[in-house]
Amino acid sequence: MSLDDDADISLRRADGMRVSIGCRLRYSFPQPTPLIAMLNVHYSRFGDLERADYLVTSPSVPLKSYRDSFGNWCTRLMAPAGDFTLSTDGIFRDTGRPDPVFPNAQQHAVQDLPFETLIFLQGSRYCDTDLLSEEAWRRFEDTDPGWSRVQAICLFVHGHVSFDYMQARATRTASQTLDERQGVCRDFAHLAIALCRCMNIPARYCTGYLSDIGEPLPHPPGDFAAWMEVFLDGEWRMFYPRNNTRRFARILIARGRDAADVPLTQTFGENTLTEFKVWTEELA
């Protein structure tokens, strides 16, 4: 990071930033189809919204909202036959600081972990810890427990896996990512989560907005991102194995054991996605 970058970070820390966030998903349905959407900012960040990112549909349909077992905000609806659009549009007030770092954060002994974290030590749909445990201990047993160990895992995943949108596959597990050495951000997250769990570190999957603020041009098309949180020193700490760098304006939508728990939309019938647009743009 250059001196100019440091100066820019200092300015952002002093002033914070306002970020326009939102998405538009357009579908074509051959018949009326039930749908569950998970597209709103997580309740833990709702207070940072200057303008709430309410879910809007076109054509308008009744919406019923609820919280799932992980506390994520979900919206249930019936999409009519034909073209149907889901959209959100909000303004988020961010601190303007890059992702925090806690290099001295220590790992808990399993017997000392809070009960609510134990589920995030177990294997799950995409995080097949039973197939990765031996490999995890072989690679990371000699690393220092805590932040250094998680950072070593992220560094390994970042260097081992190649990012390629064309290789996206909805059924790829963490062990398959390790073998195939390619994937998208969810695959990076699943592999890092599984390796952390193998090393007795609770880890959970996160999805949300990740801006390109501060990143060199050209920026890729907007998309949602996947990262992970691990439990160290009594707190959940954020890591991003895909880029393995600190970023600005990371805005959480949902958390779960893995991607199976937090689909942005879940449709219960045949459909075609005809438009997908996501934005996170810094405002003056």
DODO-34214 format. One record per residue (C-alpha): y, x, z; residue number from 0; residue in one letter. Coordinates in Angstrom, 3 decimals, always signed. Each point is the difference from the previous one (the first is absolute). Layout:
# residues N
[[Y, X, Z], NUM, A]
...
END
This chain:
# residues 284
[[+0.000, +0.000, +0.000], 0, M]
[[+3.348, +1.475, -1.056], 1, S]
[[+3.260, +0.198, +1.983], 2, L]
[[+1.377, -2.820, -2.128], 3, D]
[[-3.019, -2.092, +0.907], 4, D]
[[+0.553, +0.765, +3.693], 5, D]
[[+3.630, -1.073, -0.304], 6, A]
[[-1.064, -3.207, -1.730], 7, D]
[[-2.504, -0.740, +2.783], 8, I]
[[+2.711, +0.558, +2.624], 9, S]
[[+2.267, -2.442, -1.810], 10, L]
[[-2.751, -2.599, -0.182], 11, R]
[[-0.746, +0.431, +3.709], 12, R]
[[+3.641, -0.624, +0.855], 13, A]
[[+0.473, -3.041, -2.200], 14, D]
[[-3.457, -1.509, -0.491], 15, G]
[[-0.665, -1.745, -3.296], 16, M]
[[-0.331, -3.455, -1.506], 17, R]
[[-2.922, -0.539, -2.327], 18, V]
[[-0.613, -2.855, -2.413], 19, S]
[[-3.705, -0.876, +0.173], 20, I]
[[-2.085, -2.570, -1.784], 21, G]
[[-2.742, -0.825, -2.435], 22, C]
[[-0.867, -2.440, -2.770], 23, R]
[[-3.592, -0.866, -0.875], 24, L]
[[-0.646, -2.383, -2.873], 25, R]
[[-3.411, -1.547, -0.617], 26, Y]
[[-1.629, -2.296, -2.514], 27, S]
[[-2.470, -2.454, +1.562], 28, F]
[[-2.370, -2.145, -2.099], 29, P]
[[-0.255, -2.532, +2.857], 30, Q]
[[+1.508, -0.630, +3.462], 31, P]
[[-1.051, +2.955, +2.158], 32, T]
[[+0.255, +0.797, +3.721], 33, P]
[[+1.880, +3.222, +0.762], 34, L]
[[+0.884, +2.039, +3.099], 35, I]
[[+2.992, +2.363, -0.206], 36, A]
[[+0.869, +2.886, +2.306], 37, M]
[[+3.348, +1.106, -1.433], 38, L]
[[+2.535, -0.199, +2.834], 39, N]
[[+1.287, +2.855, +2.135], 40, V]
[[-2.102, +0.482, +3.142], 41, H]
[[+1.215, -1.840, +3.116], 42, Y]
[[+0.603, +3.343, +1.764], 43, S]
[[+2.743, +0.772, -2.556], 44, R]
[[+1.364, -3.525, -0.441], 45, F]
[[+3.031, +0.841, +2.157], 46, G]
[[+1.000, +2.643, -2.561], 47, D]
[[+0.431, -2.580, -2.752], 48, L]
[[+3.639, -0.696, -0.858], 49, E]
[[-1.222, -2.676, -2.405], 50, R]
[[-3.453, -1.422, +0.652], 51, A]
[[-2.554, +0.457, -2.774], 52, D]
[[-1.137, -3.629, -0.138], 53, Y]
[[-2.869, -0.773, -2.351], 54, L]
[[+1.084, -2.168, -2.933], 55, V]
[[-2.275, -1.612, -2.592], 56, T]
[[+0.704, -1.338, -3.468], 57, S]
[[-0.832, -2.798, -0.408], 58, P]
[[+0.629, -0.823, +3.646], 59, S]
[[-3.080, -0.922, +2.063], 60, V]
[[-0.592, -0.669, +3.730], 61, P]
[[-0.503, +3.174, +2.055], 62, L]
[[-1.934, +0.339, +3.246], 63, K]
[[+0.328, +3.231, +1.977], 64, S]
[[-2.153, +1.544, +2.727], 65, Y]
[[-0.813, +3.339, +1.637], 66, R]
[[-3.360, +1.610, -0.657], 67, D]
[[-2.095, +1.793, +2.633], 68, S]
[[+2.058, +3.200, -0.482], 69, F]
[[+3.333, -1.796, +0.443], 70, G]
[[+0.920, +0.106, -3.689], 71, N]
[[+2.106, -2.855, -1.404], 72, W]
[[-1.935, -1.959, -2.657], 73, C]
[[+0.997, -2.937, -2.204], 74, T]
[[-2.516, -2.528, -1.269], 75, R]
[[+0.694, -2.155, -3.057], 76, L]
[[-1.506, -1.802, -2.967], 77, M]
[[+1.137, +1.449, -3.325], 78, A]
[[+0.229, -2.580, -2.796], 79, P]
[[-1.581, +0.466, -3.416], 80, A]
[[+2.120, +1.960, -2.479], 81, G]
[[+2.603, +2.711, +0.612], 82, D]
[[+0.750, +0.591, +3.663], 83, F]
[[+2.302, +2.546, +1.655], 84, T]
[[+0.149, +1.419, +3.521], 85, L]
[[+3.114, +1.936, +0.946], 86, S]
[[+1.864, +1.479, +2.957], 87, T]
[[+3.488, +1.487, +0.153], 88, D]
[[+1.510, +1.489, +3.137], 89, G]
[[+2.335, +2.686, +1.326], 90, I]
[[-1.376, +2.446, +2.541], 91, F]
[[+2.042, +2.149, +2.381], 92, R]
[[-1.721, +3.367, +0.388], 93, D]
[[+0.833, +2.883, +2.320], 94, T]
[[+0.508, +2.319, -2.958], 95, G]
[[-2.306, +2.559, +1.595], 96, R]
[[-3.131, +1.413, -1.635], 97, P]
[[-3.434, -0.733, +1.440], 98, D]
[[-0.165, +1.350, +3.580], 99, P]
[[-2.120, +3.001, +0.998], 100, V]
[[-1.638, +0.534, +3.415], 101, F]
[[-1.745, +3.396, -0.238], 102, P]
[[-0.881, +0.052, +3.717], 103, N]
[[-1.674, -3.422, +0.049], 104, A]
[[-3.419, +0.336, +1.603], 105, Q]
[[-3.309, -1.674, -0.729], 106, Q]
[[-1.538, -2.279, +2.647], 107, H]
[[-3.551, +0.339, +1.257], 108, A]
[[-1.944, -3.045, -1.159], 109, V]
[[-0.545, -1.198, +3.582], 110, Q]
[[+3.765, -0.007, +0.555], 111, D]
[[+0.942, -2.034, -3.079], 112, L]
[[+1.477, -3.500, +0.495], 113, P]
[[-2.491, -2.757, -0.759], 114, F]
[[+2.052, -1.350, -2.910], 115, E]
[[-0.265, +3.311, -1.895], 116, T]
[[-3.801, +0.198, +0.058], 117, L]
[[-0.463, -2.239, -3.039], 118, I]
[[+1.843, +2.658, -2.010], 119, F]
[[-2.706, +2.555, +0.826], 120, L]
[[-2.669, -2.066, -1.720], 121, Q]
[[-1.077, +0.103, -3.619], 122, G]
[[+1.309, -2.757, -2.274], 123, S]
[[-0.359, -1.314, -3.551], 124, R]
[[+1.677, +2.951, -1.718], 125, Y]
[[-0.143, +2.589, +2.796], 126, C]
[[-3.724, +0.839, +0.104], 127, D]
[[+0.027, +2.348, +2.979], 128, T]
[[-3.815, +0.102, +0.175], 129, D]
[[-0.057, +1.899, -3.298], 130, L]
[[+2.878, +2.345, +0.866], 131, L]
[[-0.545, +1.007, +3.626], 132, S]
[[-1.933, +3.186, -0.682], 133, E]
[[+2.502, +1.129, -2.643], 134, E]
[[+2.951, -0.773, +2.283], 135, A]
[[-1.347, +2.074, +2.889], 136, W]
[[-0.929, +2.854, -2.320], 137, R]
[[+3.528, +0.185, -1.361], 138, R]
[[+2.152, -0.833, +3.033], 139, F]
[[-1.917, +0.821, +3.180], 140, E]
[[+1.883, +3.291, +0.419], 141, D]
[[+3.475, -1.518, -0.475], 142, T]
[[+2.227, -0.660, +3.025], 143, D]
[[-0.442, -3.584, +1.234], 144, P]
[[+2.970, -2.283, -0.464], 145, G]
[[+2.801, +0.125, -2.549], 146, W]
[[-1.216, +3.310, -1.473], 147, S]
[[-3.459, -1.434, -0.665], 148, R]
[[+1.369, -3.099, -1.723], 149, V]
[[+2.375, +2.142, -2.039], 150, Q]
[[-2.943, +2.197, -1.039], 151, A]
[[-1.855, -3.109, -1.146], 152, I]
[[+3.013, -1.208, -1.996], 153, C]
[[+0.441, +3.438, -1.566], 154, L]
[[-3.649, +0.026, -1.038], 155, F]
[[+0.119, -3.510, -1.487], 156, V]
[[+3.277, +0.724, -1.786], 157, H]
[[-1.453, +3.124, -1.604], 158, G]
[[-3.478, -1.356, -0.677], 159, H]
[[+0.851, -3.307, -1.706], 160, V]
[[+1.968, -0.387, -3.238], 161, S]
[[+2.293, -3.011, -0.329], 162, F]
[[-0.648, -2.018, -3.164], 163, D]
[[+0.963, -3.658, -0.519], 164, Y]
[[-2.455, -0.185, -2.883], 165, M]
[[-2.865, +0.754, +2.390], 166, Q]
[[+0.767, -2.838, +2.423], 167, A]
[[-3.107, -1.905, +1.077], 168, R]
[[-0.018, -2.804, +2.552], 169, A]
[[-3.480, +0.829, +1.290], 170, T]
[[+0.443, +3.762, +0.620], 171, R]
[[-0.910, +1.077, +3.544], 172, T]
[[+1.154, +3.053, +1.928], 173, A]
[[-3.244, +1.899, -0.647], 174, S]
[[+0.271, -0.772, -3.717], 175, Q]
[[+3.571, +1.294, -0.005], 176, T]
[[-1.241, +3.210, +1.588], 177, L]
[[-2.666, +0.380, -2.709], 178, D]
[[+2.090, -1.130, -2.982], 179, E]
[[+3.189, +1.826, +1.057], 180, R]
[[+2.306, -2.577, -1.580], 181, Q]
[[+1.682, -3.258, +0.870], 182, G]
[[+3.220, -1.743, +0.980], 183, V]
[[+1.891, -0.120, +3.301], 184, C]
[[-2.443, -2.417, +1.621], 185, R]
[[-2.842, +2.437, -0.719], 186, D]
[[+1.938, +2.889, +1.560], 187, F]
[[+0.615, -2.167, +3.069], 188, A]
[[-3.615, -1.175, +0.273], 189, H]
[[-1.373, +3.540, -0.138], 190, L]
[[+2.464, +1.332, +2.581], 191, A]
[[-0.612, -2.993, +2.287], 192, I]
[[-3.760, +0.427, -0.197], 193, A]
[[+0.205, +3.727, +0.753], 194, L]
[[+2.270, -0.643, +2.994], 195, C]
[[-2.369, -2.625, +1.379], 196, R]
[[-2.901, +2.420, -0.416], 197, C]
[[+1.981, +2.433, +2.193], 198, M]
[[+0.463, -2.711, +2.680], 199, N]
[[+3.639, -0.694, -0.906], 200, I]
[[+0.850, -3.723, -0.375], 201, P]
[[+1.513, -0.578, -3.439], 202, A]
[[+1.198, -3.161, -1.722], 203, R]
[[+1.009, -0.900, -3.550], 204, Y]
[[+3.596, -0.974, -0.799], 205, C]
[[+1.545, -1.529, -3.091], 206, T]
[[+3.643, -0.586, -0.837], 207, G]
[[+3.054, +1.213, -1.860], 208, Y]
[[+0.632, +3.714, -0.499], 209, L]
[[+3.256, +0.856, -1.721], 210, S]
[[+0.697, +2.866, -2.371], 211, D]
[[+3.327, +0.632, +1.771], 212, I]
[[+0.572, +3.738, +0.138], 213, G]
[[-2.740, +0.713, -2.551], 214, E]
[[+0.788, +1.810, -3.267], 215, P]
[[+0.313, -2.028, -3.191], 216, L]
[[-1.680, -1.451, -1.951], 217, P]
[[-1.483, -2.499, +2.437], 218, H]
[[-3.220, -1.833, -0.868], 219, P]
[[+0.007, -3.814, -0.241], 220, P]
[[+0.302, -1.692, +3.371], 221, G]
[[-3.193, -0.784, +1.892], 222, D]
[[-1.285, -0.653, +3.473], 223, F]
[[-1.431, +2.995, +1.863], 224, A]
[[-2.816, +0.690, +2.448], 225, A]
[[+0.139, +2.414, +2.933], 226, W]
[[-1.621, +0.313, +3.421], 227, M]
[[+0.889, -0.029, +3.674], 228, E]
[[-1.982, +1.982, +2.568], 229, V]
[[+0.020, -0.371, +3.776], 230, F]
[[+1.255, +3.170, +1.717], 231, L]
[[+1.735, +0.447, +3.368], 232, D]
[[-0.023, -3.716, +0.698], 233, G]
[[+1.778, -0.979, -3.230], 234, E]
[[-0.874, -0.811, -3.595], 235, W]
[[+1.256, +2.840, -2.222], 236, R]
[[+0.569, -0.252, -3.762], 237, M]
[[-1.608, +2.307, -2.607], 238, F]
[[+0.115, -0.219, -3.801], 239, Y]
[[-2.936, +1.956, -1.481], 240, P]
[[+0.844, -0.739, -3.623], 241, R]
[[+3.245, +2.004, -0.108], 242, N]
[[-0.314, +1.704, +3.391], 243, N]
[[+3.812, +0.132, +0.251], 244, T]
[[+2.688, -1.752, +2.020], 245, R]
[[+1.618, -2.921, -1.818], 246, R]
[[+2.899, -2.422, +0.499], 247, F]
[[-0.110, -3.782, +0.446], 248, A]
[[-3.673, -0.659, +0.723], 249, R]
[[-0.183, -3.735, +0.753], 250, I]
[[-3.186, -1.476, +1.425], 251, L]
[[-1.492, -3.271, -1.230], 252, I]
[[-3.477, -0.056, +1.541], 253, A]
[[-2.597, +1.980, +1.962], 254, R]
[[-3.778, -0.216, +0.206], 255, G]
[[-3.252, +1.948, +0.063], 256, R]
[[+0.246, +0.672, -3.737], 257, D]
[[+1.216, -1.644, -3.218], 258, A]
[[-2.513, -2.837, +0.366], 259, A]
[[+2.012, -1.317, +2.971], 260, D]
[[+3.404, +0.045, -1.686], 261, V]
[[-0.144, -1.243, -3.613], 262, P]
[[+3.544, -0.682, -1.169], 263, L]
[[-1.322, -3.117, -1.719], 264, T]
[[-3.437, -1.545, +0.183], 265, Q]
[[-0.799, -2.611, -2.647], 266, T]
[[-2.975, -2.345, +0.178], 267, F]
[[-0.566, -0.631, -3.677], 268, G]
[[+0.461, +1.337, -3.516], 269, E]
[[+3.476, +1.343, -0.810], 270, N]
[[+1.901, +2.546, -2.065], 271, T]
[[+2.777, +2.151, +1.459], 272, L]
[[+2.701, +0.044, -2.699], 273, T]
[[+2.860, +1.753, +1.836], 274, E]
[[+0.168, +2.353, +2.976], 275, F]
[[+3.338, +1.401, +1.143], 276, K]
[[+0.933, +1.686, +3.292], 277, V]
[[+3.362, +1.510, +0.945], 278, W]
[[+1.525, +2.059, +2.828], 279, T]
[[+3.518, +0.974, -0.988], 280, E]
[[+2.675, +1.566, +2.187], 281, E]
[[+3.189, -2.047, +0.244], 282, L]
[[+3.491, +1.337, +0.525], 283, A]
END
